[in-house]
């Protein structure tokens, strides 16, 4: 139970923790923007995500897919017809990113303690 966690695993858990929590905060900010600014910000986030999808690294592709989806949901949540459904999905994604970030932060801290 007290096995020492390798440094590479700790680094991945730390990056995933920061990325998940920062992504959750970003989605909260995107969801709270006014309509026009929200559509523009969603388009920018979506385009950055599509750019990351062209990477050869699987982790970059995963992050690009998440960013593209977040941008698309942000745009749809600002359009009248889709606003409630997309807003619900945006809220679920926010909770999911926070959850993943907090879980990885917990694993990171537990791994650091095993090294002490």
C-alpha positions in Angstrom: 0.0 0.0 0.0 2.9 2.4 0.7 4.7 1.7 -2.6 6.6 4.7 -4.0 4.8 6.3 -7.0 7.1 6.9 -10.0 7.9 10.6 -10.8 6.3 10.3 -14.3 3.0 9.1 -12.8 3.0 12.0 -10.3 3.7 14.5 -13.1 0.8 13.2 -15.2 -1.5 13.2 -12.2 -0.4 16.8 -11.3 -0.9 18.1 -14.8 -4.3 16.3 -15.1 -5.4 17.9 -11.8 -4.4 21.4 -12.8 -5.9 20.9 -16.3 -9.2 19.6 -14.9 -9.6 22.3 -12.3 -8.6 25.1 -14.8 -10.9 23.6 -17.4 -13.8 23.7 -15.0 -13.1 27.3 -14.1 -12.8 28.1 -17.8 -16.2 26.6 -18.5 -17.8 28.5 -15.6 -16.4 31.7 -17.1 -17.5 30.8 -20.6 -21.0 29.9 -19.4 -21.4 33.2 -17.7 -20.4 35.4 -20.6 -23.0 37.6 -22.4 -24.4 36.3 -25.7 -22.2 38.0 -28.3 -19.0 37.7 -26.3 -19.9 34.1 -25.4 -20.3 33.2 -29.1 -17.0 34.8 -30.0 -15.2 33.2 -27.1 -16.7 29.8 -27.8 -15.6 30.1 -31.5 -12.0 30.9 -30.4 -12.0 28.0 -27.9 -13.4 25.7 -30.6 -10.9 26.7 -33.2 -8.0 26.2 -30.7 -9.4 22.8 -29.9 -9.7 21.9 -33.6 -6.0 23.0 -34.0 -5.0 20.7 -31.2 -6.8 17.8 -32.8 -4.2 17.8 -35.6 -1.4 16.9 -33.2 0.2 13.5 -33.2 0.2 13.2 -29.4 -2.9 11.3 -28.1 -3.0 13.6 -25.0 -3.1 16.7 -27.2 -5.9 15.2 -29.3 -7.9 14.4 -26.2 -7.4 18.0 -24.9 -8.3 19.3 -28.4 -11.5 17.3 -28.5 -12.5 18.6 -25.0 -11.7 22.2 -26.0 -13.6 21.9 -29.4 -16.6 20.4 -27.6 -16.5 23.1 -24.9 -16.4 25.8 -27.6 -19.3 24.2 -29.5 -21.4 23.9 -26.3 -20.6 27.5 -25.4 -21.8 28.7 -28.8 -25.0 26.6 -28.6 -25.7 27.7 -25.1 -25.9 31.3 -26.3 -28.3 30.5 -29.2 -32.0 30.7 -28.2 -33.3 27.4 -29.4 -30.5 25.3 -28.0 -29.7 27.3 -24.9 -31.3 25.1 -22.2 -30.0 21.8 -23.5 -26.5 23.0 -24.3 -26.4 24.9 -21.0 -27.2 21.7 -19.2 -24.5 19.8 -21.0 -22.1 22.7 -20.3 -22.9 22.4 -16.6 -22.4 18.6 -16.7 -19.1 19.1 -18.4 -18.0 21.7 -15.8 -18.8 19.3 -12.9 -17.1 16.5 -14.8 -13.9 18.5 -15.3 -13.9 19.7 -11.6 -14.4 16.1 -10.5 -11.6 14.7 -12.7 -9.3 17.6 -11.5 -10.1 17.0 -7.8 -9.7 13.2 -8.1 -6.3 13.6 -9.8 -5.2 16.2 -7.2 -6.2 13.7 -4.5 -4.1 10.9 -6.2 -1.2 13.4 -6.7 -1.1 14.4 -3.0 -1.4 10.7 -1.9 1.5 9.8 -4.3 3.6 12.7 -2.8 2.9 11.4 0.7 4.0 7.9 -0.3 7.4 9.4 -1.4 8.0 11.1 2.0 
